Amino acid sequence: MMKVFVTGVCGQLGYDCINELKKRGYEAVASDIKENDSPDYVQLDITDGNAVSKAVEEIKPDVMIHCAAWTAVDAAEDEENRKTVDAINHIGTKNIALAAKSVGAKLIYISTDYVFDGQGEEPWKPDDKNYSPLNVYGASKLAGELAVAETLEKFFIVRIAWVFGFNGKNFIKTMINVGKTHDTVRVVSDQIGTPTYTLDLARLLVDMAETDKYGYYHATNEGGYISWYDFTKEIYRQAEMDTKVIPVTTAEYGLSKAARPYNSRLDKSKLKESGFEPLPDWKDALHRYLLEARLIMPKKGE
């Protein structure tokens, strides 16, 4: 039976990966930096190379799914946080890759469209190498990618964008909370991409773990490219909220510390070419998420 070690299980994706693995009957060992008394859980600081090596040597997984990351994009810009961001996203990932190599495990590393410069309108292809991150977070995730590719041969690097899931904060929860207290909201309309539901992504990652079709992949939900403005309008439509959404440019919005990509379009065609089932349409994913998070009530028959 395949044994899988998952980092970052207190986050949206790690949580769903553990559930998906257990659903399929695999042996899953969870880890994060927080304490937990569960028998299949290891408290682990990925920035501690010796601790990572010791834990992985003891577990001896066949596959490692590395979801742990610093994801606070704006806070990453603060001078006092930069060392920590690099320690987690770069050095921590290198520690995980070295540990995977020592036990011969496959590694699935979760990355981001932020490794690119976010310009233009062409969708980024998985094997594009014209990296030019716009911000500290993107640079740290790229450093993690390079550490994986330099250390291992048996790896999947999966870039995602606009993530939402049950376990943690996300854009949808924020918009619904804001919509409850505001008649109107301003949302950027010139940043384009596609959302990724962690429940759907977890299924794909476990599909990948069952194969040796290694390499770089892009994975978001299907349904075409949209703006954050389009996404927000659909959130309120499905949640049956009357909040008015006003489109603004990134410059007009002007609140974020970190530069944001205008172009988060990811070309996902390699998934089908490699025999993987693409993720469902993002509108369908949104509906299922709203039900899962109990942000809407099920209709008759659901």
Secondary structure, DSSP 8 states (H G I E B T S, - for coil): --EEEEE-TTSHHHHHHHHHHHHTT-EEEEEESS----TTEEE--TT-HHHHHHHHHHH--SEEEE------TTGGGSHHHHHHHHIIIIIIHHHHHHHHHHHT-EEEEEEEGGGS---SSS-B-TT------SSHHHHHHHHHHHHHHHH-SSEEEEEE-SEE-SSS--HHHHHHHHHHH-SEEEEESS-EE--EEHHHHHHHHHHHHTS---EEEE--EES--EEHHHHHHHHHHHTT---EEEEE-HHHH---SS---SB--B--HHHHHTT---EEEHHHHHHHHHHHTTSS---TT-
